Amino acid sequence: MTHSSSLACARSFLFVPGNRPERFLKAIDSGADVVIVDLEDSVPLQGKDAARAGVCQALPTLPASACVVVRINSPDTDIGLQDAQALAAYPQLAGLMVPKCESAQMLQTVSTLLPGLPLLPIIESAAGYLALPQIALASNVSRLVVGHIDFLADTGMVCSPDQRELDTLRFQVAMCTRAGQLAAAIDGVTVSVDDEAVLQADTERAVRFGMGGKLCIHPRQVQGVHAAFRPSAAEQDWAQRVLAVMAASLGAAVQLDGKMIDAPVLLQAQRILARVR
């Protein structure tokens, strides 16, 4: 599988600080589908140049099979532009994560420096939310990413534990993902690294919004994310039976368990089985 296809179907995206190169291989060995080497939030301002140099030095030494993405600083800043310029020399990158994305033009600036590289824009501000339709249609966008922590800070919103206040953000990301014919979106982090129940609930919510991936901030979250994205045995059994009865009916509408099964239900069943690894 190519890095591009791996990126499109990845479930877990594990952050590792860009100024901690000794952790890069550990992150790759965690079982995460994608490792995000972070040059933004995890690196203090005075350490940006050294972190960038360290990442560029480490990238050629990482396993060729590893699906590695770098989160640069905002391309609206000189530091972010320097990040993108430096990374242009490393074709082994699977993609670039673009934080604080607020316009398609911001992505075009990055694509000019790294033509053809898949982009993962993070929606984490009111301006980014309003520009979502244009961002989703920008060249080289692979998947949209929800950055709800920064979104709350930008908008002044406060969330209840179930985050229902952010339903509109996630819904809009889902709609623009579909309109842009993008791979399934990626949901934001779960800050509780030791609470498996919260992680499971957060990931299951992402599934309900049609998302196919989730950001992770600790290796111990990876397997929990994978488990929550995996359909239950009952869901898999239902989906298999839908495929069977639809095949037997040659695609015509038919009843299963007292309910009508037709083409839209078949698509739902196919999507459930696509989540099985």
C-alpha positions in Angstrom: 0.0 0.0 0.0 1.3 3.4 -0.9 1.7 6.2 1.6 -1.1 8.1 -0.2 -3.6 5.2 0.2 -2.4 4.5 3.7 -3.1 8.1 4.6 -6.6 8.0 3.1 -7.7 5.0 5.2 -5.7 5.6 8.4 -7.6 5.5 11.7 -5.0 6.7 14.3 -2.8 9.7 13.9 -0.3 9.9 16.8 1.5 13.2 17.6 5.1 13.1 18.6 7.0 16.4 19.4 9.3 17.5 16.7 12.0 18.4 19.2 12.1 14.9 20.6 13.7 12.9 17.7 14.5 10.0 20.2 10.7 9.4 20.3 10.1 9.1 16.5 10.8 5.4 16.2 8.9 4.7 19.4 5.9 6.5 17.9 6.3 4.5 14.7 6.4 1.2 16.7 3.3 2.1 18.6 1.0 0.6 16.0 -0.4 4.0 14.9 -1.5 4.1 11.3 0.1 7.6 10.9 2.8 9.4 13.0 2.5 13.2 13.0 5.9 14.8 13.8 4.8 18.1 15.3 6.6 21.4 14.7 3.7 23.5 16.0 2.2 23.4 19.4 4.6 21.0 21.1 7.7 23.1 20.2 8.3 26.4 22.0 9.0 29.5 19.9 12.7 29.6 20.8 13.1 26.0 19.7 11.5 26.1 16.3 14.6 26.4 14.2 16.4 23.6 16.0 13.3 21.3 15.9 13.0 21.9 12.1 16.6 21.0 11.6 16.3 17.9 13.7 13.3 16.7 11.9 14.9 17.2 8.5 17.9 15.2 9.7 15.8 12.4 11.1 13.4 11.9 8.2 15.8 10.1 5.9 16.6 7.6 8.7 13.1 6.5 9.4 11.7 3.2 8.0 10.5 3.6 4.4 7.3 1.8 5.3 6.4 4.3 8.0 3.5 6.7 7.2 4.9 10.0 8.5 3.2 13.4 8.4 4.7 16.7 9.6 2.5 19.3 11.2 4.1 22.6 10.3 3.4 26.0 11.8 0.8 28.1 10.2 1.9 29.1 6.6 0.6 32.5 7.4 3.7 33.0 9.5 7.4 33.2 8.5 8.1 30.1 10.6 5.5 28.1 8.8 6.8 29.1 5.4 10.3 28.1 6.5 9.0 24.7 7.7 7.4 24.1 4.3 10.4 25.2 2.4 12.7 22.9 4.4 10.5 19.9 4.0 10.3 20.2 0.2 13.5 18.2 0.0 12.0 15.1 1.7 9.9 13.0 -0.7 9.4 10.3 1.9 6.8 12.4 3.6 3.3 11.0 3.4 1.6 14.4 3.9 1.6 17.7 5.6 -0.7 18.8 8.3 -1.6 22.5 8.0 -2.8 24.1 11.3 -5.1 27.1 11.7 -6.3 26.7 8.1 -8.6 29.5 7.2 -8.6 29.7 3.4 -7.9 27.8 0.3 -5.2 30.3 -0.5 -3.3 29.2 2.5 -3.2 25.7 1.1 -2.2 26.9 -2.3 0.8 28.6 -0.7 1.9 25.3 0.7 1.1 23.3 -2.5 3.3 25.7 -4.5 6.3 24.8 -2.2 5.4 21.1 -2.1 3.5 20.3 -5.2 1.4 17.1 -5.1 1.9 16.4 -1.4 -1.3 15.4 0.4 -2.5 18.1 2.8 -4.5 17.7 6.0 -5.9 21.1 6.9 -7.0 21.5 10.5 -10.2 23.5 11.1 -9.7 25.2 14.4 -11.2 28.7 14.2 -14.4 30.5 13.2 -12.7 31.7 10.0 -11.7 28.2 9.1 -15.3 27.0 9.8 -16.7 29.6 7.4 -14.2 28.8 4.7 -14.7 25.0 4.9 -16.5 24.7 1.5 -13.5 26.3 -0.2 -10.9 24.5 1.8 -12.5 21.1 1.0 -12.2 21.8 -2.7 -8.6 23.0 -2.6 -6.0 21.1 -4.6 -4.2 18.3 -2.8 -6.5 18.2 0.2 -6.6 14.6 1.4 -8.7 14.7 4.6 -10.2 17.5 6.8 -9.2 17.5 10.5 -11.2 18.8 13.4 -9.2 20.9 15.8 -11.8 21.4 18.5 -9.5 22.5 21.3 -8.3 25.6 19.4 -11.7 26.1 18.0 -13.1 26.5 21.5 -10.3 28.9 22.4 -10.9 31.0 19.2 -14.7 31.2 19.6 -14.9 31.5 23.3 -17.2 28.6 23.5 -17.4 26.2 26.4 -18.3 22.5 26.0 -20.3 20.1 28.1 -18.7 16.7 28.5 -20.6 15.3 25.5 -19.4 18.2 23.3 -22.8 18.7 21.8 -22.0 22.3 21.2 -19.6 21.2 18.5 -22.1 19.1 16.6 -22.5 21.8 14.0 -18.7 21.9 13.4 -18.5 18.2 13.0 -21.5 18.1 10.8 -20.1 20.8 8.5 -16.8 18.9 8.3 -18.7 15.8 7.3 -20.8 17.6 4.6 -17.8 19.3 3.1 -15.9 16.1 3.1 -18.6 14.5 1.1 -19.0 17.5 -1.2 -15.2 17.5 -1.9 -15.2 13.7 -2.3 -12.4 13.5 0.2 -11.4 10.5 2.4 -13.3 10.4 5.7 -12.4 13.3 8.1 -10.2 13.0 11.2 -11.6 14.0 14.6 -9.7 15.9 17.3 -7.8 14.7 20.3 -9.1 13.2 23.5 -7.2 14.9 26.3 -7.9 12.2 28.9 -5.1 9.8 28.2 -6.0 7.3 31.0 -9.8 7.2 30.6 -10.6 4.4 28.1 -14.3 5.0 28.4 -14.0 8.6 27.4 -11.7 7.7 24.4 -14.2 5.1 23.3 -17.2 7.5 23.5 -15.3 10.2 21.7 -14.3 7.8 18.9 -17.8 6.3 18.6 -19.1 9.9 18.2 -16.6 10.4 15.4 -17.9 7.3 13.7 -21.5 8.6 13.9 -20.4 11.8 12.2 -18.9 9.7 9.3 -15.3 10.3 10.4 -12.7 7.7 9.7 -9.8 8.8 11.9 -8.8 10.4 15.2 -5.9 12.4 16.5 -4.0 10.7 19.4 -1.7 12.4 21.9 -0.4 9.3 23.6 0.6 5.8 22.3 -1.8 4.1 24.8 -4.7 5.7 22.9 -3.9 4.0 19.6 -5.4 0.6 20.2 -8.5 2.1 21.9 -9.1 4.2 18.8 -8.7 1.1 16.5 -11.1 -0.9 18.6 -13.7 1.8 18.6 -13.6 2.2 14.8 -13.9 -1.5 14.3 -17.6 -2.5 13.8 -19.0 -4.8 16.5 -19.7 -8.5 15.7 -23.4 -7.7 15.5 -22.8 -4.9 13.0 -20.6 -7.0 10.9 -23.2 -9.9 10.9 -26.0 -7.5 9.9 -23.9 -6.0 7.1 -23.0 -9.4 5.7 -26.6 -10.4 5.7 -27.6 -7.2 3.9 -25.0 -8.0 1.2 -26.3 -11.5 0.9 -30.0 -10.7 0.6 -29.3 -7.9 -1.9 -27.2 -10.2 -4.0 -29.9 -12.8 -4.0 -32.5 -10.2 -5.0 -30.2 -8.9 -7.8 -30.3 -5.5 -6.3 -34.1 -5.1 -5.9 -35.5 -3.9 -2.6 -36.1 -6.7 -0.2 -37.0 -7.2 3.5 -34.6 -8.3 6.2 -35.6 -8.6 9.8 -38.9 -7.0 9.0 -37.3 -3.9 7.5 -37.0 -2.8 3.9 -33.5 -3.1 2.4 -32.6 -1.1 -0.7 -29.6 0.6 -2.3 -28.9 3.2 0.4 -29.0 0.5 3.1 -26.6 -1.6 1.0 -24.2 1.3 0.9 -24.4 1.6 4.7 -23.6 -2.1 5.0 -20.6 -1.7 2.6 -19.3 1.1 4.7 -19.5 -0.9 7.9 -17.5 -3.7 6.3 -15.0 -1.3 5.0 -14.1 -0.4 8.6 -13.1 -4.0 9.3 -9.4 -4.6 9.3 
